[in-house]
């Protein structure tokens, strides 16, 4: 039957309002203040050389440097003396010296030396004045900073997938020309891999990802999980995407899993933070992970991290981007700041709905004076996480295989939940043994 055409271009509104509470992240904004209560990556370690580097994060221009003693510092851009930019400062043995009048500052912003002034005046200025500075630490090729009130500085979280022996962690950054929320939302949208990365142009990862399957969503105390449970021939593939509050994400492997062979408790192939640069730009600071439980070492190439990040290279011609869109094209195509209030959300968007609702609540709670929780408040370091792949050989239920997919998906997830309190190899062995027992239960 031919569908009757019904054009509504003139009457349908094209643009609407954004979710202002969540998209605004500068200092003083509700969401910006919330994000400042957590450690955030701000640069790659190899971006910090022997001269200071201007960076922008959460709408604030800052200067990142490493002194000759190997200590990292992150300071306000303008010198408190005559407002010269510290980007032109000189990195010395014990801090950074302003190029204009030679004032020397320690990594915490305290004044070490004020040349050319009477000692009494210099001592008085040292007591009353300082350069704004934030705590900084380096971890596995990324530079992290805490930009919130110093009295509320949290423990630095270490995630278990980053401490697996024998893995290669390759730090990278991916810059997006849009608001941070648009980039972050994709992690809780597991069904998009079946279309954007599979059916719409070419299989950017594996053919198996084109299967739609069943979706499971879980909201936990400090994280959100979205599992896509697919049938690939005689196997069931449970691929888990994860978001740990506020903006740390993990997902299964990009290339090692295709649903055609058994995988017991495979872990993430990329771990990343989506960090607002300002309201119209964001950066994913991340590691591509290679090893037996992540992606194959053969993909550890200069292009590998970009392909793992979004399915295609970031720097491509417009013609290539149109024919083979990746995540950047999808999220940047929404505009620099998307109009979330024009969206028509459906059941597969449950993870996005849950996360935004929780984020709004946390931002409002902070405005009311409630300090937000951190993952290390309830879980020990290294923190147990869930992003990854499990593929089990399980026969098809000829009556209702969709029901079987859901049943197996839930069993796989609870096998990991039940072992959360365990650490190291004990957790790994416990989960794998449970997965193998699930597989055996459904073998004919």
C-alpha positions as CSV (number, residue, x, y, z in Angstrom):
1,X,0.0,0.0,0.0
2,X,1.4,3.4,-1.0
3,X,1.8,5.8,1.9
4,X,0.1,9.1,1.5
5,X,2.6,12.0,1.4
6,X,2.1,14.6,4.1
7,X,4.7,17.4,4.1
8,X,5.0,19.4,7.3
9,X,8.2,21.4,6.8
10,X,6.5,24.8,7.2
11,X,4.7,23.8,10.5
12,X,7.4,21.7,12.2
13,X,9.8,23.6,14.4
14,X,13.5,23.0,13.5
15,X,15.3,24.3,16.5
16,X,14.5,24.3,20.2
17,X,16.0,24.7,23.6
18,X,19.0,22.8,25.1
19,X,19.1,21.3,28.5
20,X,20.7,24.4,30.0
21,X,21.5,22.8,33.4
22,X,23.7,20.2,31.8
23,X,25.3,21.8,28.8
24,X,26.7,24.9,30.7
25,X,30.0,24.0,32.3
26,X,31.9,27.2,33.1
27,X,32.9,28.1,36.6
28,X,29.8,29.0,38.6
29,X,27.4,26.9,36.5
30,X,25.7,24.0,38.2
31,X,27.2,21.3,36.0
32,X,30.6,23.0,35.8
33,X,30.8,23.1,39.6
34,X,29.8,19.5,39.8
35,X,32.4,18.3,37.3
36,X,35.1,20.4,39.2
37,X,34.6,18.1,42.2
38,X,36.3,15.2,40.3
39,X,39.7,14.6,38.9
40,X,39.7,15.4,35.2
41,X,42.3,14.7,32.5
42,X,43.5,17.9,30.9
43,X,46.3,16.9,28.6
44,X,48.5,14.1,27.3
45,X,51.8,13.8,29.1
46,X,53.7,14.0,25.8
47,X,52.0,17.4,25.2
48,X,53.9,19.0,28.1
49,X,57.4,20.1,26.9
50,X,60.0,22.4,28.3
51,X,57.9,25.5,27.7
52,X,54.5,26.2,29.3
53,X,51.3,25.2,27.4
54,X,48.0,27.1,27.4
55,X,45.0,24.8,27.8
56,X,41.3,25.3,28.3
57,X,39.1,23.2,30.4
58,X,35.6,23.8,31.8
59,X,35.7,27.2,30.2
60,X,38.8,28.3,32.0
61,X,42.1,29.2,30.3
62,X,45.1,27.9,32.3
63,X,48.8,27.3,31.9
64,X,50.2,23.8,32.3
65,X,53.9,23.3,32.8
66,X,56.6,20.9,34.1
67,X,59.5,22.4,36.1
68,X,63.0,21.0,35.8
69,X,62.5,18.9,38.9
70,X,59.8,17.0,37.0
71,X,56.9,18.4,38.9
72,X,53.7,19.4,37.0
73,X,51.9,22.6,37.6
74,X,48.6,24.0,36.4
75,X,48.1,27.7,37.1
76,X,46.0,30.7,36.2
77,X,47.1,32.3,33.0
78,X,47.7,35.8,34.3
79,X,50.5,36.7,36.7
80,X,49.1,38.4,39.8
81,X,51.7,41.2,39.5
82,X,51.0,43.0,36.2
83,X,48.8,40.3,34.5
84,X,51.4,39.1,32.0
85,X,50.6,35.7,30.6
86,X,52.3,32.8,32.2
87,X,52.3,30.9,28.9
88,X,55.5,32.9,28.2
89,X,57.0,32.0,31.6
90,X,60.3,30.1,32.1
91,X,60.2,26.6,33.6
92,X,62.9,26.5,36.3
93,X,64.2,23.9,38.8
94,X,61.6,24.7,41.4
95,X,58.6,26.3,39.5
96,X,57.7,28.8,36.8
97,X,59.1,32.3,36.5
98,X,57.0,35.1,34.9
99,X,58.8,36.6,31.8
100,X,57.8,40.2,32.6
101,X,59.4,40.9,36.0
102,X,60.9,37.6,37.0
103,X,58.5,36.6,39.8
104,X,59.0,32.9,40.6
105,X,56.0,30.7,41.5
106,X,55.9,27.2,43.0
107,X,53.6,24.5,41.5
108,X,51.0,25.3,44.2
109,X,51.0,29.0,43.2
110,X,53.0,30.3,46.2
111,X,55.6,33.0,45.5
112,X,59.2,31.8,45.9
113,X,61.0,34.9,44.8
114,X,60.3,38.6,43.9
115,X,63.4,40.1,42.4
116,X,64.3,43.7,42.6
117,X,62.2,44.6,45.7
118,X,63.1,45.4,49.3
119,X,63.0,42.2,51.3
120,X,60.3,43.5,53.7
121,X,58.0,44.3,50.8
122,X,58.8,41.0,49.0
123,X,58.0,39.1,52.2
124,X,54.7,40.9,52.7
125,X,53.7,40.3,49.1
126,X,54.5,36.6,49.4
127,X,52.2,36.4,52.4
128,X,49.3,38.2,50.8
129,X,49.5,37.2,47.1
130,X,49.7,34.0,45.1
131,X,49.1,32.7,41.6
132,X,46.0,30.6,41.3
133,X,46.9,26.9,41.0
134,X,45.3,23.5,40.9
135,X,46.6,20.0,42.1
136,X,48.0,17.9,39.2
137,X,49.1,14.3,38.8
138,X,50.3,12.2,36.0
139,X,49.0,8.7,35.4
140,X,49.9,6.4,32.5
141,X,50.4,9.1,29.9
142,X,47.6,11.4,30.9
143,X,47.8,14.6,33.1
144,X,44.9,15.0,35.5
145,X,43.9,18.0,37.5
146,X,41.4,18.7,40.3
147,X,39.7,22.1,39.7
148,X,37.4,22.2,42.7
149,X,37.6,23.4,46.4
150,X,40.9,22.1,47.8
151,X,39.2,21.1,51.0
152,X,37.0,18.6,49.1
153,X,39.7,17.0,47.0
154,X,38.8,13.3,46.5
155,X,41.0,10.2,46.3
156,X,42.3,9.6,42.8
157,X,40.4,6.7,41.3
158,X,42.2,3.8,39.7
159,X,40.0,1.5,37.5
160,X,40.7,-2.2,37.4
161,X,40.8,-2.4,33.6
162,X,43.9,-0.1,33.6
163,X,45.8,-2.3,35.9
164,X,45.6,-5.7,34.1
165,X,49.1,-7.2,33.6
166,X,50.4,-7.6,30.1
167,X,48.3,-4.9,28.5
168,X,49.5,-1.9,26.4
169,X,47.8,1.4,27.2
170,X,48.2,4.0,24.4
171,X,47.0,7.5,25.5
172,X,45.3,9.6,23.0
173,X,42.9,12.6,22.6
174,X,40.0,13.1,20.3
175,X,38.7,16.7,19.9
176,X,35.0,17.2,19.2
177,X,33.5,20.5,18.0
178,X,30.4,20.3,20.1
179,X,29.1,20.2,23.6
180,X,30.4,17.5,25.9
181,X,27.0,16.0,26.6
182,X,26.5,15.0,23.0
183,X,29.7,13.0,23.0
184,X,29.1,11.4,26.4
185,X,25.5,10.4,25.6
186,X,26.7,7.9,22.9
187,X,28.2,5.5,25.5
188,X,24.7,4.9,26.9
189,X,23.3,4.3,23.5
190,X,24.5,0.8,22.7
191,X,22.1,0.3,19.8
192,X,23.8,3.0,17.7
193,X,26.7,0.6,17.0
194,X,24.3,-1.6,15.0
195,X,23.5,1.3,12.7
196,X,26.2,4.1,12.6
197,X,29.1,1.6,12.8
198,X,27.6,-1.2,10.8
199,X,24.5,-0.8,8.6
200,X,24.7,2.8,7.4
201,X,27.9,2.7,5.4
202,X,30.2,-0.1,6.1
203,X,31.2,-2.4,9.0
204,X,33.6,-0.2,10.9
205,X,34.3,-2.8,13.5
206,X,32.9,-6.3,13.0
207,X,30.0,-7.8,11.0
208,X,28.4,-9.1,14.2
209,X,27.8,-5.6,15.5
210,X,25.2,-5.1,12.8
211,X,22.9,-7.5,14.8
212,X,20.4,-5.4,16.9
213,X,19.7,-7.9,19.6
214,X,18.2,-7.0,23.0
215,X,19.1,-4.1,25.3
216,X,19.6,-4.2,29.1
217,X,20.1,-1.1,31.2
218,X,21.3,-0.9,34.8
219,X,21.6,2.1,37.1
220,X,24.0,1.5,40.0
221,X,25.1,3.8,42.8
222,X,27.9,5.4,40.8
223,X,27.6,4.0,37.3
224,X,25.3,3.3,34.4
225,X,25.5,0.2,32.2
226,X,24.0,-0.5,28.8
227,X,24.3,-4.1,27.5
228,X,23.6,-5.1,23.9
229,X,22.9,-8.8,23.8
230,X,23.2,-10.2,20.3
231,X,22.7,-13.5,18.6
232,X,25.5,-14.3,16.2
233,X,24.9,-17.8,14.7
234,X,25.4,-20.3,17.6
235,X,26.8,-17.7,20.0
236,X,25.3,-15.0,22.3
237,X,27.4,-11.9,22.6
238,X,27.0,-9.6,25.6
239,X,28.7,-6.3,24.9
240,X,28.7,-3.8,27.9
241,X,29.0,-0.1,27.7
242,X,29.7,1.7,31.0
243,X,29.6,5.2,32.4
244,X,31.1,5.9,35.8
245,X,30.0,9.2,37.3
246,X,30.6,11.9,36.3
247,X,32.2,11.3,32.8
248,X,34.4,8.2,32.7
249,X,33.4,5.7,30.1
250,X,34.3,2.2,28.9
251,X,33.1,-0.2,26.3
252,X,33.9,-3.6,24.8
253,X,36.5,-4.3,22.3
254,X,36.4,-2.7,18.8
255,X,38.1,-5.5,16.9
256,X,38.8,-8.6,19.0
257,X,35.2,-9.5,19.4
258,X,32.8,-10.4,16.6
259,X,30.4,-12.8,18.3
260,X,31.7,-15.9,16.4
261,X,34.0,-17.3,19.1
262,X,33.8,-17.8,22.8
263,X,35.1,-15.0,25.0
264,X,35.0,-15.3,28.8
265,X,35.0,-11.9,30.5
266,X,36.8,-9.8,27.9
267,X,37.5,-6.3,29.1
268,X,37.4,-2.8,27.6
269,X,39.5,-1.8,24.6
270,X,39.2,1.9,25.4
271,X,38.8,3.9,28.6
272,X,38.1,7.6,28.4
273,X,36.8,10.8,30.0
274,X,34.7,13.2,28.0
275,X,35.8,16.6,29.2
276,X,34.2,20.0,28.4
277,X,36.7,22.4,27.0
278,X,34.0,25.1,26.8
279,X,30.3,24.9,26.1
280,X,30.9,24.3,22.3
281,X,34.0,22.1,22.4
282,X,35.0,18.9,24.2
283,X,37.8,16.4,24.3
284,X,37.9,12.7,24.9
285,X,41.1,11.9,26.9
286,X,41.6,8.2,26.7
287,X,43.7,5.1,26.3
288,X,43.3,2.5,23.6
289,X,44.0,-0.8,25.2
290,X,45.7,-3.8,23.6
291,X,46.2,-7.3,24.9
292,X,44.6,-10.7,25.4
293,X,41.6,-9.3,27.1
294,X,41.3,-6.1,25.0
295,X,42.0,-5.4,21.3
296,X,44.7,-7.2,19.3
297,X,48.2,-5.8,19.3
298,X,48.0,-5.6,15.5
299,X,45.7,-2.6,15.8
300,X,48.3,-0.8,17.9
301,X,49.1,1.5,15.0
302,X,49.1,5.4,14.7
303,X,45.6,5.2,13.4
304,X,44.4,2.5,15.8
305,X,43.2,4.8,18.6
306,X,41.1,6.9,16.3
307,X,39.5,3.8,14.7
308,X,38.7,2.5,18.2
309,X,37.4,5.8,19.3
310,X,34.8,6.4,16.5
311,X,35.1,3.9,13.8
312,X,36.8,6.2,11.3
313,X,39.7,8.6,11.2
314,X,39.0,12.0,12.6
315,X,40.7,14.1,9.9
316,X,38.9,13.3,6.6
317,X,37.4,15.1,3.7
318,X,33.8,16.2,3.8
319,X,33.0,13.7,1.0
320,X,34.5,10.9,3.1
321,X,32.6,12.0,6.2
322,X,29.3,12.0,4.3
323,X,29.8,8.5,2.8
324,X,31.3,7.0,6.0
325,X,30.1,8.9,9.0
326,X,31.5,8.0,12.5
327,X,30.7,9.3,16.0
328,X,32.2,12.8,15.2
329,X,29.8,13.3,12.3
330,X,26.8,12.1,14.4
331,X,27.4,14.2,17.4
332,X,28.8,17.3,15.7
333,X,26.0,17.2,13.3
334,X,23.6,18.0,16.1
335,X,25.1,21.5,16.3
336,X,27.7,23.1,18.7
337,X,25.1,22.8,21.4
338,X,22.2,20.3,20.7
339,X,18.6,21.2,21.5
340,X,17.8,18.3,23.7
341,X,14.3,19.5,24.4
342,X,13.5,18.8,20.7
343,X,14.4,15.1,21.0
344,X,11.9,12.3,20.8
345,X,13.4,9.7,23.2
346,X,12.4,6.0,22.9
347,X,12.9,2.9,25.0
348,X,16.4,2.3,23.5
349,X,17.4,5.7,25.0
350,X,16.7,4.5,28.6
351,X,20.4,4.8,29.6
352,X,20.5,8.4,28.4
353,X,17.3,9.2,30.2
354,X,18.5,7.7,33.4
355,X,21.9,9.4,33.3
356,X,20.6,12.9,32.5
357,X,18.0,12.6,35.3
358,X,20.7,11.6,37.8
359,X,23.1,14.3,36.6
360,X,20.4,17.0,37.0
361,X,19.7,15.7,40.5
362,X,23.4,15.8,41.5
363,X,23.9,19.3,40.1
364,X,20.9,20.6,42.0
365,X,22.1,18.8,45.2
366,X,25.4,20.5,44.9
367,X,23.7,23.9,44.5
368,X,21.9,23.1,47.8
369,X,25.2,22.5,49.5
370,X,25.5,18.7,49.3
371,X,28.9,17.4,48.4
372,X,28.7,14.7,45.6
373,X,29.8,11.2,46.2
374,X,32.8,9.6,44.5
375,X,33.3,6.0,43.4
376,X,36.1,5.5,45.9
377,X,33.7,6.3,48.7
378,X,32.0,2.9,48.3
379,X,34.5,0.8,46.3
380,X,38.2,0.1,47.0
381,X,40.9,1.1,44.6
382,X,41.3,-0.4,42.0
383,X,37.6,0.2,41.3
384,X,35.7,-2.8,39.8
385,X,34.2,-2.0,36.4
386,X,32.1,-3.7,33.8
387,X,32.8,-2.5,30.3
388,X,33.7,-5.4,28.0
389,X,32.6,-8.5,26.1
390,X,31.4,-12.0,26.9
391,X,30.6,-14.4,24.1
392,X,29.1,-17.8,25.0
393,X,28.2,-20.7,22.8
394,X,24.5,-21.2,23.5
395,X,21.9,-22.8,21.2
396,X,19.0,-20.8,19.8
397,X,15.6,-21.1,21.5
398,X,13.4,-21.9,18.6
399,X,10.3,-20.7,20.4
400,X,11.5,-17.3,21.8
401,X,15.1,-16.5,21.3
402,X,14.6,-12.9,22.3
403,X,13.6,-14.1,25.8
404,X,16.8,-16.3,25.9
405,X,19.0,-13.4,24.9
406,X,17.6,-11.3,27.8
407,X,18.0,-14.3,30.2
408,X,21.6,-14.9,29.2
409,X,22.4,-11.2,29.3
410,X,21.1,-10.9,32.8
411,X,23.0,-13.9,34.0
412,X,26.2,-12.6,32.5
413,X,25.7,-9.2,34.2
414,X,24.9,-10.7,37.6
415,X,27.9,-13.0,37.4
416,X,30.0,-9.8,37.4
417,X,27.9,-8.0,40.0
418,X,28.1,-10.9,42.4
419,X,31.9,-10.8,42.2
420,X,32.3,-7.1,42.7
421,X,33.8,-7.4,46.2
422,X,36.5,-9.7,45.0
423,X,39.8,-8.3,43.7
424,X,42.5,-9.3,41.1
425,X,42.7,-12.8,39.8
426,X,40.1,-14.1,42.3
427,X,37.5,-11.9,40.7
428,X,38.5,-12.9,37.2
429,X,38.5,-16.6,38.0
430,X,35.2,-16.4,39.8
431,X,33.5,-14.6,36.9
432,X,34.9,-16.9,34.3
433,X,33.9,-20.0,36.1
434,X,30.4,-18.7,36.5
435,X,30.2,-17.8,32.8
436,X,31.4,-21.3,31.8
437,X,28.7,-22.8,34.0
438,X,26.1,-20.7,32.4
439,X,27.3,-21.9,29.0
440,X,27.2,-25.5,30.1
441,X,23.7,-25.1,31.5
442,X,22.3,-24.4,28.0
443,X,24.4,-26.9,26.0
444,X,22.4,-29.7,24.6
